[in-house]
């Protein structure tokens, strides 16, 4: 084993599923499809795989995106893009300093979501015009994982005090877009946190059977 892995804590598949709230079936499918491959990926009968903190963050990212109603394939593509765009957040989450923020943005009405660098005014304008915006900030994902680890009695500091997620103070949108049943507009605060500002219309909220 790589000596750099000795001091890391590892988690079984059952523990990883409990912490990230993914199903065992999802973990197995994502492992087979090379979406999230455990750091220790043993093969053979009776052998166990082990997930690192970095692996848990990838699972948390998938779970976060899928909880917003995005399909498995879309989530897989976005995770791969995030890993390529800012690999340090996944390589060493306990040492990461936030340098980049992203969002899934619907640039045109009824258009598909695009992963792009976060721009506050662009996000606010999109919401005001009835287009979807989903924050994918490293600190949101790190805080999500940090909180869930704490529930299991594992205290890990993944966020520095100065990068805790905070609400953005903006004027509320003047009208509620009729095409979004649950659009988060008309509120005093637009929270770029646990929930999306808006969800892309016309997308199935069902997870593919083979990814569950």
N, C-alpha and C positions, 0 to 999 in steps of 0.2 A: 504494500500500500504506500502511496505517496506520503512522505513524512509530513507534508503540509496539511494533511487531512487528519492527523492523529488527534489534535486538540479540538477538532470540530465535534459538535453533537450531531448525531444522526437519528433519524426517525423511521420506524417501520412503516409499511404501507397503511396499516390500520391506524397508527398514530397520525400519519400525514393526512389521511382522509378525515379523521376527527377534527384535527386542527383547522384544516382549510375548508371543511364542509363539502368536500368533493366526495363522490361515491367511489367505492372500491372498483366498480366497473369503469368509471371514468379514468381512474389512475392507470388501470391495466391497459385500456384502449389507447390512452395518450402515450404510454410507454411503448406500446407496440408500433405506434405511428411516429415515434421519435418527436413528439410534441414536447413532452416533459420527461426526460430520461433521468432516473435516479443516479446520483453520483456513484453509488455502489450498486451496480446492476448485475447481480449474480444470475446465472442461468443453471438449469438442471433441477431435477426433482428435489423438493425439500429445501431449496435454497431461498434465502430472503433478500429482498432488495432494501436499500436504505436511502432515505432522502435527506439531503443537507438543507441548511437554512436557505441557501440559494434556490434549491429545488422547490421548497415550500413557497417561496415568493412567486415563482413561476406558476405554481398551482393556484395561488391566491389571485394572480392576475387573470388566469383563465376563468376562475370561479366568479370574479368580479364582473368581467365582461359578459359572461353567460347569464349572470343574474339580471342583466339589463335587457335580456331578450334577444341578444345577438346569437346567431347560429354558431355551431361548433366550427365550421370552416372559416367563418369570418374571424372568430376569436383566435383561431390557430394562426391565421395570417397576421393579425395585429400583434400577437405575442412575438412572432418571428421578427416583425419589423421593429418592435420595441427593443428586442435583444440586440439587433444589429445597430440601431440608432444610438443606444446608450447602454452598452454591455456592462459597464461597471456596477450598475444598480443590481444586476443579477449575479455578478461574480462575487461581490463582497458587500452584501446588503447591510451588515453591521458596521461597515466603515464608510458607507456612502454619504456623500454630501450632494444635495440636490443641485444639479447644474442645468438640467433640461426639464421642461414640462411639455406634455402633449395633450391633444384633445382629438376626439372623433368629431368631425364637422361635416354637416350636410351643406355644401356650398350652394346647391340649387334645390328648390322645392321638389320633393319626390325623388331627389337624386340619392345616390349611395353615400355612405359615410366615408370620409377620408381621414387618415391619421396624419396630423400635421402639428407643428409647434404651437403651443398655446399662446394666444394673443387675447387679452382680456376684452378689448373693445370689439374685436371681431366676434368673440363668443357672445357678448351682450347683444350686438346687432343681429346676429343669427337668431337668437332666442326671440327678440322683439319682432322678427319677421317670420316667425313660425317655422324655423328650420332647426334641425336637431343638433345638439351639442352634448357630448359626453366627455367629462374630464378623465384623463388617464395620467394623473400626476404620480410620480414616484412616491411622494410623501403620503398620498392617499393609500396606496398599496402597502407601503411599509407600516403605516399606522394600523391598517386592517389586520395584517399579520401579527403585529406586536400585541394588539388587543386579544387576539385569539390564542396566542401563545400564553398570555397571562392567565386566561381562563383555565388553562391546564397547569397552572403553577410554574410556568417557565417565564422568568422575567428577563427580557432581552431588550436592550436599548437600541432601537433602529433609527430613531429620529432625534435630531438635535433640537433643543428648545426653540430655536429661531426658525424652524421650518415646519412647525405644527400647522396643519391645514386650518385656514381661517376663511370666514365668509367674505365675499366681495360685495362692497356697498355700491349699489347702482340703483338708478331709477327703475321702478317696475315697468314692464311692458304695458302699453296703453290698451291692448286688446288681446283676447285669448284666441289663438289660432284654432279654427273649427276642426282642423284635421288631426288634432292631437288631443285625445281624451284626457291624458294625464300630464299635459305639459306644465312644467313648473314656472309659470309666468304669473304676473300680477301679484307677486310677493315683494315684501320690503327688501328681503335679502335674496341673492342668488347664491346658493351654497354650491361650491365646487367640491363636493365631498362624497358622502356615501351613496347619493343617488344622482342620476343623470339630470341635467337641466331639462332635457327633452329626449324622447326616444324616437328613433327613426320609424316612420309609419310604413306599413305594408310588409314588415318583417315578421316571420313566424317566431313565436316565443317558445316553440317546442325544440327540445334538444334531440338531435338524431339518436335513434335507439342504440347504435353501435358506439356512441360516445358517452353513454350514461354509465 
